[in-house]
Amino acid sequence: MATDTTEIKAIARYIRMSPHKVRRVLDQIRGRSYREALIVLEFMPYKACEPVLKVLRSAVANAEHNAGLDPAKLVVSTAYADQGATLKRFRPRAQGRAYQIRKPTCHITVAVAEAAEK
């Protein structure tokens, strides 16, 4: 059985946050409707919700503007966070030593598709 549902996606790149922290937020919205996902993101206590919310709104705007889809019928079909470039910094330590600090970045991808009719 072939389904011809198109996924419209949005990507935020080089977000200054660990992909591990972003994934715990994305796991909560994957498979939910757009309206439900907005409510979940609004009340979650994590800092990662802000960039995820921004990407979700962008994906829905893309679907509405480019594909003419109704936002009320959209579902978060795919949501994942990939590791981006790591910023390497150094912290001065005792006796002239320097310890490396790694500041991770991530790429957040959210795709929305029209919900299957029941």
Secondary structure, 3 states (H helix, E strand, C coil): CCCCCCCEEEEEEEECCCHHHHHHHHHHHCCCEHHHHHHHHHHCCCCCHHHHHHHHHHHHHHHHHHCCCCHHHEEEEEEEEEECCCEEEEEECHHHCEEEEEECCEEEEEEEEECCCC
